[in-house]
Amino acid sequence: MFTIRPYENRDKVAVWNLHNAALRPTGAHAGNGDWDNDLHHIPEVYLETGGVFLVGLLNGGIVAMGALERKGQGQAEVRRMRVHPDQQRNNFGQLILEQLEESALQLGLRNLYLETTTLQETAQRFYMKNNYRETERKIIAPFEVIHYEKTLGTKGEE
């Protein structure tokens, strides 16, 4: 059975492994570097600043994750959406995103945004299916990145 719960410190290694396992096959993995520092400091970056970091478990193992990083008055960035390649197409990413959006509403965060690369076509379709709209494209070496935004309604309005 798939369950979702908040990140716990004991999840650190499993989250790191999932991040790499899920990103590598997309062609959008630039290797590990400073851009991954948030994953080494999840409590400080996400939890202690009023954000959210969720993990999805199947048979006791972490197979999905996603986060909200608070970015100002009523805003948050959806980050680190990952599903293990062996578990994709099981609706786990959808369940994580729905829980993140529900958490955002509870925290008073109505404006969400995120980025994905042009290489991640499945992610692009996923976000568009969930009513995120493309707002710009830019180059963040070595990738072309698409910026998406969504405004959440109050509960029951979406």
C-alpha positions as CSV (number, residue, x, y, z in Angstrom):
1,M,0.0,0.0,0.0
2,F,1.3,3.5,-0.9
3,T,1.3,6.0,1.9
4,I,2.5,9.6,2.1
5,R,4.1,11.2,5.2
6,P,6.3,14.2,6.1
7,Y,10.1,13.8,5.7
8,E,12.0,12.5,8.7
9,N,15.8,12.8,9.3
10,R,16.1,9.0,8.9
11,D,15.0,9.5,5.2
12,K,18.1,11.4,4.2
13,V,19.9,8.6,2.3
14,A,16.8,7.2,0.7
15,V,15.7,10.6,-0.5
16,W,19.2,11.3,-2.0
17,N,19.2,7.9,-3.7
18,L,15.7,8.4,-5.1
19,H,16.7,11.9,-6.4
20,N,19.5,10.4,-8.4
21,A,17.7,7.3,-9.5
22,A,14.7,9.2,-10.8
23,L,16.7,12.0,-12.5
24,R,19.4,10.0,-14.3
25,P,17.1,8.4,-16.9
26,T,15.6,11.7,-17.9
27,G,18.8,13.1,-19.4
28,A,18.4,16.1,-17.1
29,H,20.9,15.1,-14.4
30,A,23.8,17.5,-14.5
31,G,25.7,15.4,-11.9
32,N,25.8,16.2,-8.2
33,G,26.9,19.7,-7.1
34,D,26.0,22.8,-5.2
35,W,22.6,22.8,-6.9
36,D,21.7,19.8,-4.7
37,N,22.5,21.5,-1.4
38,D,18.8,21.7,-0.4
39,L,18.7,17.8,-0.3
40,H,21.5,17.8,2.2
41,H,19.7,20.3,4.4
42,I,16.0,19.4,4.1
43,P,14.9,20.5,7.6
44,E,16.6,23.9,7.3
45,V,15.5,24.6,3.7
46,Y,12.0,23.3,3.7
47,L,10.6,22.4,7.2
48,E,12.0,25.2,9.4
49,T,11.0,27.9,6.9
50,G,7.3,27.0,6.7
51,G,7.6,24.7,3.7
52,V,6.8,21.0,3.2
53,F,8.8,17.9,2.2
54,L,6.8,14.7,1.6
55,V,7.9,11.2,1.0
56,G,5.8,8.4,-0.6
57,L,6.3,4.9,0.7
58,L,5.6,1.5,-0.8
59,N,6.3,-1.6,1.2
60,G,8.3,0.5,3.6
61,G,10.6,2.0,1.0
62,I,10.6,5.6,-0.3
63,V,9.5,5.6,-4.0
64,A,8.3,9.1,-4.4
65,M,8.9,12.6,-3.0
66,G,8.0,16.2,-3.5
67,A,8.5,19.5,-1.7
68,L,7.2,23.1,-1.3
69,E,9.7,25.7,-0.6
70,R,8.1,28.9,0.7
71,K,9.2,31.9,-1.4
72,G,7.4,34.9,-0.1
73,Q,4.0,36.1,0.7
74,G,1.6,33.4,-0.4
75,Q,4.1,31.8,-2.8
76,A,6.0,28.5,-2.9
77,E,8.0,26.6,-5.4
78,V,7.2,23.0,-6.1
79,R,10.5,21.2,-5.9
80,R,12.1,17.8,-6.0
81,M,9.2,15.9,-7.5
82,R,10.5,12.5,-8.0
83,V,9.1,9.0,-8.5
84,H,11.4,6.0,-8.8
85,P,11.6,4.8,-12.4
86,D,10.3,1.3,-11.4
87,Q,7.2,2.9,-9.9
88,Q,6.3,5.5,-12.5
89,R,2.8,5.4,-14.0
90,N,1.3,4.2,-10.7
91,N,-0.2,7.6,-9.9
92,F,2.3,8.2,-7.1
93,G,3.5,11.5,-8.5
94,Q,-0.1,12.7,-8.8
95,L,-0.8,11.7,-5.2
96,I,2.3,13.6,-4.0
97,L,1.4,16.7,-6.0
98,E,-2.2,16.7,-4.8
99,Q,-1.0,16.5,-1.2
100,L,1.5,19.3,-1.8
101,E,-1.3,21.5,-3.2
102,E,-3.5,20.7,-0.2
103,S,-0.7,21.6,2.1
104,A,-0.1,24.8,0.3
105,L,-3.7,25.8,0.7
106,Q,-3.6,25.0,4.4
107,L,-0.5,27.2,4.8
108,G,-2.0,30.1,2.9
109,L,0.2,29.5,-0.2
110,R,-2.0,30.1,-3.3
111,N,0.7,30.9,-5.9
112,L,2.8,27.9,-6.9
113,Y,5.5,27.7,-9.5
114,L,8.1,25.2,-10.6
115,E,10.7,24.5,-13.2
116,T,11.5,21.5,-15.4
117,T,13.7,21.0,-18.4
118,T,12.7,20.6,-22.0
119,L,14.2,17.1,-21.8
120,Q,11.6,16.0,-19.3
121,E,8.6,15.7,-21.6
122,T,6.7,13.4,-19.2
123,A,7.0,16.0,-16.5
124,Q,5.8,18.7,-18.9
125,R,2.7,16.8,-19.7
126,F,2.1,16.0,-16.0
127,Y,2.2,19.6,-15.0
128,M,0.0,20.8,-17.8
129,K,-2.5,18.1,-17.0
130,N,-2.6,19.5,-13.5
131,N,-3.3,23.0,-14.7
132,Y,0.2,24.5,-14.4
133,R,0.7,27.0,-17.2
134,E,4.0,27.7,-18.9
135,T,5.2,31.3,-18.3
136,E,8.7,31.4,-19.7
137,R,11.7,29.5,-20.9
138,K,15.3,30.2,-20.1
139,I,18.7,28.6,-20.4
140,I,20.3,27.4,-17.1
141,A,23.4,25.8,-18.4
142,P,23.4,23.2,-19.8
143,F,19.6,23.0,-19.9
144,E,16.6,24.8,-21.4
145,V,14.2,25.2,-18.5
146,I,10.5,25.8,-18.6
147,H,8.9,27.8,-15.8
148,Y,5.3,26.9,-14.8
149,E,2.8,28.6,-12.5
150,K,-0.5,27.8,-10.9
151,T,-2.9,29.8,-8.7
152,L,-4.8,27.6,-6.3
153,G,-8.4,28.3,-5.4
154,T,-9.8,28.1,-2.0
155,K,-10.8,24.6,-1.0
156,G,-13.5,23.3,-3.4
157,E,-12.9,26.0,-6.0
158,E,-10.2,24.3,-8.1
